[in-house]
Amino acid sequence: MSTTSSWRLVAQAGAALAAGMGVGRFVYTPILPLMHSQAGLSAGAGANLATANYAGYLVGALAGILFPALIRSRTVLRVSLLVLTATLAGLPLTHSVVVWGGLRLLAGVTSALVFVVAAGSLLHHLRGHPAHLSGWAFGGVGAGIALSGLLVLALRSVADWRAAWWSAAALTAVLACGAWRLRPEDAPAVQAAPSTPGPGTHRWFAALFVSYTLEGVGYIVAGTFLVAAVGQGSPGPLGSGVWVLVGLAAVPSSALWARLGHRFSRPGLLLIALVIQAAGIALPALNGTTAAALVSAVLFGATFLGVSTLALATGAHLRFPRSVALLTTGYSVGQILGPLAVAPLLRHGYQQALLLAALVVLAAAAAAAVLRIGFPHHMVVVRHTEPRRQRESAQDARPA
């Protein structure tokens, strides 16, 4: 692809990821406090709605794995964007928690399908291009978070929770227009040969799988309740402002961590990113100041996409069969378990939930530390002697 075509693809995929993930999936975070105060949503019910969305995401991700044709379908992308927009617009039309749960479940399925189509397009059409190009596209998740956070911040003083959802639906529709002409992955000309793991890599992949699954549990607690936690201690616009900052920090993070991953040890970088993220999650629970909330937002936003970038690239480096699918499944299951695990703690506020999430992310960092022991960095050298197609496939890991 030419440079112009490559950046056009990056923009279209970034718009799809901003719609499907940044808004469709994560706009719930800044709207949650409004639903608590204006719609009578309890903390436990809020956690259940989050779990419904993450369960839907797992279903959509598994559908992309089991039916690869979905990843190559422009129709799937367009229908998913339309249905996702409809679920956001439909939430304010009822006060039924059951209906809300069903809509968030459907939103999770469609956001996952948008993700797998966009990611498949990037990994296919940008194969052989610098890794930071796809990193900027995945930064669309952060852009969607920032834009939706700004919307809620602007509306909170002049409108209610219903207007916030309708505005999110309108933003998703605009982003869907930007993604409408995205070209999905081409159908394979020949059946690809199954990948084979590198010698003795099972123990390293097991450590990576544990680390990434625990990250799914820990990060999603902050990704769901950070705004509510900050807003509980500092009523006003600070909570929504923090979420905007999370998105802004996330925009360049994937490209940055991808660059670092080509220069330094990925397991070492993964350990560093997880420790930084744990500190960011714990800060609002340990210190209720505005400065702590802002630092927390930057640390969390700068790492949650980066951890995915590094983990999936490490799995590809190990040449473990279906590593991306396995890691994504573990991560998705972790996201379902996270809100359920902290739900009993929410009746006392969000501080205990954030502290527990930080401890889980530290446990993920401990698993990453185990991953570093004897890690086969020499496989990078071996990779340069392999056929070009195998070398390229080892570089094609991006966040899921």
NORWO-V928451 format. One record per residue. N is the residue number from 1. RES is the residue in three letters. PSI is psi in degrees with one decimal (* if undefined). Layout:
# NORWO-V928451
n=(N	N)
res=(RES	RES)
psi=(PSI	PSI)
This chain:
# NORWO-V928451
n=(1	2	3	4	5	6	7	8	9	10	11	12	13	14	15	16	17	18	19	20	21	22	23	24	25	26	27	28	29	30	31	32	33	34	35	36	37	38	39	40	41	42	43	44	45	46	47	48	49	50	51	52	53	54	55	56	57	58	59	60	61	62	63	64	65	66	67	68	69	70	71	72	73	74	75	76	77	78	79	80	81	82	83	84	85	86	87	88	89	90	91	92	93	94	95	96	97	98	99	100	101	102	103	104	105	106	107	108	109	110	111	112	113	114	115	116	117	118	119	120	121	122	123	124	125	126	127	128	129	130	131	132	133	134	135	136	137	138	139	140	141	142	143	144	145	146	147	148	149	150	151	152	153	154	155	156	157	158	159	160	161	162	163	164	165	166	167	168	169	170	171	172	173	174	175	176	177	178	179	180	181	182	183	184	185	186	187	188	189	190	191	192	193	194	195	196	197	198	199	200	201	202	203	204	205	206	207	208	209	210	211	212	213	214	215	216	217	218	219	220	221	222	223	224	225	226	227	228	229	230	231	232	233	234	235	236	237	238	239	240	241	242	243	244	245	246	247	248	249	250	251	252	253	254	255	256	257	258	259	260	261	262	263	264	265	266	267	268	269	270	271	272	273	274	275	276	277	278	279	280	281	282	283	284	285	286	287	288	289	290	291	292	293	294	295	296	297	298	299	300	301	302	303	304	305	306	307	308	309	310	311	312	313	314	315	316	317	318	319	320	321	322	323	324	325	326	327	328	329	330	331	332	333	334	335	336	337	338	339	340	341	342	343	344	345	346	347	348	349	350	351	352	353	354	355	356	357	358	359	360	361	362	363	364	365	366	367	368	369	370	371	372	373	374	375	376	377	378	379	380	381	382	383	384	385	386	387	388	389	390	391	392	393	394	395	396	397	398	399	400)
res=(MET	SER	THR	THR	SER	SER	TRP	ARG	LEU	VAL	ALA	GLN	ALA	GLY	ALA	ALA	LEU	ALA	ALA	GLY	MET	GLY	VAL	GLY	ARG	PHE	VAL	TYR	THR	PRO	ILE	LEU	PRO	LEU	MET	HIS	SER	GLN	ALA	GLY	LEU	SER	ALA	GLY	ALA	GLY	ALA	ASN	LEU	ALA	THR	ALA	ASN	TYR	ALA	GLY	TYR	LEU	VAL	GLY	ALA	LEU	ALA	GLY	ILE	LEU	PHE	PRO	ALA	LEU	ILE	ARG	SER	ARG	THR	VAL	LEU	ARG	VAL	SER	LEU	LEU	VAL	LEU	THR	ALA	THR	LEU	ALA	GLY	LEU	PRO	LEU	THR	HIS	SER	VAL	VAL	VAL	TRP	GLY	GLY	LEU	ARG	LEU	LEU	ALA	GLY	VAL	THR	SER	ALA	LEU	VAL	PHE	VAL	VAL	ALA	ALA	GLY	SER	LEU	LEU	HIS	HIS	LEU	ARG	GLY	HIS	PRO	ALA	HIS	LEU	SER	GLY	TRP	ALA	PHE	GLY	GLY	VAL	GLY	ALA	GLY	ILE	ALA	LEU	SER	GLY	LEU	LEU	VAL	LEU	ALA	LEU	ARG	SER	VAL	ALA	ASP	TRP	ARG	ALA	ALA	TRP	TRP	SER	ALA	ALA	ALA	LEU	THR	ALA	VAL	LEU	ALA	CYS	GLY	ALA	TRP	ARG	LEU	ARG	PRO	GLU	ASP	ALA	PRO	ALA	VAL	GLN	ALA	ALA	PRO	SER	THR	PRO	GLY	PRO	GLY	THR	HIS	ARG	TRP	PHE	ALA	ALA	LEU	PHE	VAL	SER	TYR	THR	LEU	GLU	GLY	VAL	GLY	TYR	ILE	VAL	ALA	GLY	THR	PHE	LEU	VAL	ALA	ALA	VAL	GLY	GLN	GLY	SER	PRO	GLY	PRO	LEU	GLY	SER	GLY	VAL	TRP	VAL	LEU	VAL	GLY	LEU	ALA	ALA	VAL	PRO	SER	SER	ALA	LEU	TRP	ALA	ARG	LEU	GLY	HIS	ARG	PHE	SER	ARG	PRO	GLY	LEU	LEU	LEU	ILE	ALA	LEU	VAL	ILE	GLN	ALA	ALA	GLY	ILE	ALA	LEU	PRO	ALA	LEU	ASN	GLY	THR	THR	ALA	ALA	ALA	LEU	VAL	SER	ALA	VAL	LEU	PHE	GLY	ALA	THR	PHE	LEU	GLY	VAL	SER	THR	LEU	ALA	LEU	ALA	THR	GLY	ALA	HIS	LEU	ARG	PHE	PRO	ARG	SER	VAL	ALA	LEU	LEU	THR	THR	GLY	TYR	SER	VAL	GLY	GLN	ILE	LEU	GLY	PRO	LEU	ALA	VAL	ALA	PRO	LEU	LEU	ARG	HIS	GLY	TYR	GLN	GLN	ALA	LEU	LEU	LEU	ALA	ALA	LEU	VAL	VAL	LEU	ALA	ALA	ALA	ALA	ALA	ALA	ALA	VAL	LEU	ARG	ILE	GLY	PHE	PRO	HIS	HIS	MET	VAL	VAL	VAL	ARG	HIS	THR	GLU	PRO	ARG	ARG	GLN	ARG	GLU	SER	ALA	GLN	ASP	ALA	ARG	PRO	ALA)
psi=(145.3	165.9	-42.0	-45.3	-37.6	-46.4	-30.1	-43.1	-42.7	-43.4	-43.1	-44.3	-38.3	-39.5	-40.7	-43.9	-34.4	-41.8	-52.0	-39.8	-55.8	-41.3	-59.1	-34.5	-43.9	-5.0	-20.0	-32.0	-52.6	-21.6	-23.2	-47.4	-34.3	-37.6	-32.5	-47.7	-27.8	-27.5	0.8	21.5	127.1	163.6	-41.6	-41.8	-34.7	-40.3	-36.9	-37.0	-39.3	-42.9	-39.2	-41.4	-42.2	-31.9	-40.8	-39.0	-41.4	-42.7	-45.3	-40.4	-42.0	-35.3	-39.4	-31.5	-43.5	-27.6	81.5	-22.5	-26.8	-36.0	-24.4	15.4	118.6	-32.0	-42.6	-43.9	-50.2	-43.5	-39.9	-42.0	-40.4	-44.9	-40.8	-45.6	-40.5	-37.7	-37.4	-41.4	-25.8	-21.4	-40.6	-5.3	-2.1	162.2	10.2	120.8	-33.0	-44.7	-42.1	-44.1	-41.7	-39.7	-39.7	-32.4	-47.8	-37.5	-36.7	-42.8	-48.3	-36.4	-36.1	-41.2	-39.6	-42.9	-48.1	-34.1	-46.9	-44.5	-42.5	-39.3	-45.5	-48.4	-29.8	-52.2	-21.8	14.0	129.1	-10.8	163.7	141.6	-27.4	-20.1	-52.3	-33.6	-41.2	-35.3	-43.9	-20.2	-13.7	-29.0	-46.5	-38.9	-40.4	-39.7	-46.5	-45.2	-44.2	-35.1	-39.4	-39.5	-49.4	-39.8	-41.2	-31.1	-21.8	-28.6	-9.7	-9.8	180.0	-170.2	-30.6	-45.7	-33.7	-44.1	-42.0	-36.7	-38.0	-39.0	-41.2	-41.3	-41.6	-39.5	-40.6	-45.5	-35.4	-36.2	-39.3	-26.9	-3.1	-36.1	14.3	131.6	113.9	176.0	140.4	152.1	140.8	137.2	-36.4	159.2	123.6	144.1	139.3	141.6	151.9	140.6	152.9	162.0	125.1	28.0	-3.5	-40.6	-35.4	-39.4	-36.8	-43.7	-40.8	-42.7	-45.1	-45.2	-45.8	-33.9	-43.8	-37.1	-40.3	-40.5	-47.3	-46.4	-33.6	-24.6	-46.2	-39.3	-21.1	-39.8	2.9	-45.6	-44.5	-37.7	-45.1	-41.8	-29.3	-37.0	-23.3	80.6	145.6	-157.9	-3.4	-42.6	-50.1	-35.1	-37.6	-40.4	-36.5	-42.3	-37.2	-47.3	-43.6	-39.5	-28.5	-24.8	-51.8	-4.1	-41.6	-43.7	-40.0	-48.4	-33.1	-41.8	-46.2	-35.6	-19.1	-6.5	-25.7	172.4	122.1	-43.6	-38.9	-42.8	-37.3	-43.4	-46.6	-46.2	-40.3	-39.6	-42.7	-43.8	-42.1	-41.9	-41.8	-38.8	-38.4	-27.0	-50.9	-25.6	-28.0	-23.7	117.0	14.6	161.6	-41.1	-41.9	-40.3	-40.8	-42.6	-41.4	-44.1	-43.1	-45.7	-41.8	-47.2	-33.8	-8.7	-27.5	-34.0	-34.4	-38.1	-42.7	-43.4	-48.5	-42.0	-46.1	-33.9	-35.5	-41.5	-40.3	-37.4	-37.2	-9.5	36.5	133.5	132.0	40.4	-42.7	-42.8	-45.4	-45.2	-40.8	-38.0	-46.3	-42.1	-42.7	-41.4	-40.7	-38.4	-31.3	-40.5	-31.1	-58.8	-34.9	-39.1	-35.8	-8.1	-43.5	-20.3	-13.8	-18.6	-17.3	11.4	-172.0	-7.8	-46.3	-38.3	-42.2	-39.6	-41.6	-41.8	-40.4	-39.2	-38.4	-40.6	-35.1	-36.7	-38.0	-38.4	-37.2	-40.5	-36.7	-33.2	-39.0	-38.6	-31.3	-20.9	111.3	19.3	135.6	70.8	-23.3	-18.1	-21.7	-40.5	-42.3	-34.6	-33.3	-12.9	-1.9	167.0	152.0	-41.5	-39.6	-38.9	-42.2	-38.8	-28.6	-12.7	-1.3	31.1	134.1	167.6	146.5	*)
